[in-house]
């Protein structure tokens, strides 16, 4: 065996051992009903939040089902003595269908969702502009020999379409801004600090069971719905 191959194998073995050690070192905390004080429930504005507490960290999660996305409303309070990293990129959501097949997904960046929403509105506006641009109006006028029909672009419809497009696009941009502003971003949470926001995932229709996993430090906080 060449020295180069030997070093490569040694690196692979070391990496595998390190990865396995990491996996073994991770702990799992699962939300369970009637398991206070580790598990709890909190109701706010008609929404039921599941709460998990472990290692001085408290996490409250509520799952919203929108048309296109699963929205995880999350709040994290660091009551430990050390800073912790809260990163939506370390979250996963797992869907289980009626046959027991599982599909996992990572969080979607909020700016991507906002851009998609604005792009969809721009596409609708483009179609509206094309239709309005083809609109015509017919006017009958009197002439010395009787009457004549004049066909010309309907500028009133074009103006109305332009005004509607401007309003729709402004609303879409405002909605996109609200998505980004209300989203949860990666942050180092100092002791006694608190953070909250929304995390977006793709929506899977007909999911029988949904599991949200929040990884903070060496602990996986698991919420089943």
C-alpha positions in Angstrom: 0.0 0.0 0.0 1.4 3.4 -1.0 2.0 6.1 1.7 -0.5 8.3 -0.1 -3.3 5.7 0.0 -2.4 4.9 3.6 -2.8 8.5 4.6 -6.1 8.8 2.7 -7.5 5.7 4.5 -6.3 7.0 7.8 -8.1 10.3 7.2 -11.4 8.5 6.2 -11.2 6.3 9.3 -10.6 9.3 11.5 -13.5 11.2 9.9 -15.8 8.3 10.3 -14.8 7.8 13.9 -15.3 11.6 14.6 -18.8 11.6 12.9 -19.8 8.4 14.8 -18.7 10.0 18.1 -20.7 13.1 17.3 -23.8 11.0 16.6 -23.3 9.1 19.8 -22.8 12.3 21.8 -26.1 13.8 20.6 -29.1 13.6 22.9 -32.8 13.6 22.0 -35.6 15.4 23.9 -39.1 14.6 22.7 -42.2 16.5 23.5 -44.7 14.4 25.3 -48.1 15.2 26.7 -48.4 15.3 30.5 -44.6 15.3 30.9 -44.1 18.6 32.8 -41.8 20.4 33.4 -39.8 19.2 30.5 -42.8 19.3 28.1 -45.5 21.9 28.3 -48.3 23.6 26.3 -49.0 27.3 25.9 -51.9 28.9 24.2 -51.5 32.4 22.6 -54.0 34.1 20.3 -55.7 30.8 19.6 -52.5 29.0 18.7 -51.2 26.0 20.7 -47.5 26.0 21.3 -45.6 22.9 22.3 -42.7 23.7 24.7 -39.6 21.7 25.5 -37.1 22.5 28.2 -33.6 20.9 28.5 -30.0 22.0 29.2 -31.3 25.4 30.3 -32.9 26.1 26.9 -36.6 26.5 26.4 -38.2 26.1 22.9 -41.8 26.8 22.0 -43.0 25.6 18.6 -46.3 26.1 16.7 -47.0 24.5 13.3 -49.0 26.5 10.8 -50.2 24.9 7.6 -50.4 27.5 4.7 -51.2 26.9 1.1 -47.7 26.5 -0.1 -45.5 26.0 3.0 -45.4 24.6 6.5 -44.6 27.4 8.8 -42.9 26.7 12.1 -43.4 29.6 14.6 -40.6 29.2 17.0 -39.4 31.0 20.2 -36.2 30.2 22.0 -35.1 31.3 25.5 -31.6 30.7 26.7 -31.7 30.2 30.4 -28.3 28.4 30.5 -25.0 30.0 31.5 -23.4 29.7 28.1 -24.2 31.2 24.6 -26.1 28.8 22.3 -26.4 29.0 18.5 -29.9 29.0 17.1 -29.8 28.2 13.4 -32.8 27.4 11.1 -30.3 25.7 8.8 -29.9 23.0 11.5 -33.7 22.3 11.6 -35.4 19.6 9.7 -39.0 18.6 9.2 -40.1 15.0 8.4 -43.3 14.0 6.8 -44.8 10.6 7.1 -47.6 9.6 4.6 -50.4 7.1 5.1 -48.1 4.2 4.0 -45.5 5.1 6.6 -43.0 6.5 4.0 -40.9 9.4 5.4 -39.7 12.5 3.5 -37.3 14.9 5.2 -36.9 18.6 4.2 -34.6 21.4 5.2 -35.7 25.0 5.9 -36.3 27.3 2.9 -34.6 30.7 3.0 -37.3 33.4 3.6 -35.9 35.7 0.9 -36.4 32.9 -1.6 -40.0 32.7 -0.6 -40.4 36.5 -0.8 -38.8 36.6 -4.3 -41.1 33.8 -5.5 -44.2 35.6 -4.3 -43.1 38.8 -6.0 -42.2 37.0 -9.2 -45.6 35.3 -9.2 -47.4 38.6 -8.9 -45.2 40.1 -11.6 -46.2 37.3 -13.9 -49.9 37.9 -13.3 -49.3 41.6 -13.9 -47.6 40.9 -17.2 -50.6 38.9 -18.4 -52.9 41.7 -17.4 -50.9 44.2 -19.3 -50.9 42.1 -22.4 -54.7 41.7 -22.3 -55.2 45.4 -21.7 -52.8 46.3 -24.5 -54.9 44.3 -26.9 -58.2 45.9 -25.7 -59.8 48.2 -28.3 -62.8 50.5 -28.2 -65.0 51.3 -31.1 -66.6 54.8 -31.7 -69.2 55.7 -34.2 -68.9 59.2 -35.6 -71.0 61.2 -38.1 -69.5 62.1 -41.4 -70.8 64.1 -44.4 -71.9 60.8 -46.0 -73.5 59.3 -42.9 -71.4 57.7 -40.2 -68.1 55.9 -39.7 -66.7 53.5 -37.2 -63.3 54.2 -35.6 -61.4 51.5 -33.7 -58.5 52.5 -31.5 -56.7 51.2 -28.4 -58.6 51.4 -25.2 -56.3 53.7 -23.2 -58.7 53.7 -20.2 -58.4 50.0 -19.8 -54.6 50.3 -20.2 -54.4 52.9 -17.5 -56.7 50.9 -15.2 -54.5 47.8 -15.7 -51.3 49.8 -15.0 -52.8 51.2 -11.8 -53.9 47.7 -10.7 -50.5 46.3 -11.5 -48.7 48.9 -9.5 -51.0 48.3 -6.5 -50.6 44.5 -6.7 -46.8 44.7 -7.0 -46.6 47.1 -4.0 -48.7 44.7 -1.9 -46.5 41.8 -3.0 -43.4 43.6 -2.1 -44.9 44.5 1.3 -45.9 40.9 1.9 -42.4 39.8 0.9 -40.8 42.2 3.3 -43.1 41.0 6.1 -42.0 37.4 5.4 -38.3 38.3 5.7 -38.8 40.5 8.8 -40.8 37.9 10.6 -38.4 35.1 9.8 -36.0 33.4 12.2 -32.3 33.8 11.3 -29.2 32.2 12.7 -28.0 33.9 15.8 -25.8 33.3 18.8 -28.1 33.6 21.8 -26.5 34.9 24.9 -27.6 33.8 28.4 -31.1 35.1 29.3 -31.6 36.2 25.7 -34.7 35.4 23.7 -35.4 35.1 20.0 -38.4 34.3 17.9 -39.5 34.0 14.3 -40.9 31.9 11.5 -39.1 29.0 9.7 -40.5 27.9 6.4 -40.5 24.4 4.9 -42.1 22.9 1.8 -45.6 21.6 2.3 -46.3 17.9 1.7 -50.0 17.1 1.1 -51.7 14.3 2.9 -49.0 13.9 5.6 -50.2 11.7 8.4 -47.5 12.8 10.8 -45.1 15.7 10.9 -42.0 15.8 13.0 -40.0 19.1 13.6 -36.5 18.6 14.8 -34.6 21.6 16.3 -30.8 21.0 16.8 -29.2 23.2 19.4 -25.7 22.3 20.6 -25.6 18.5 21.1 -29.3 18.2 21.7 -32.2 17.5 19.2 -35.5 18.9 20.4 -38.2 16.9 18.7 -41.8 17.9 18.3 -44.4 15.5 16.8 -47.6 16.6 15.2 
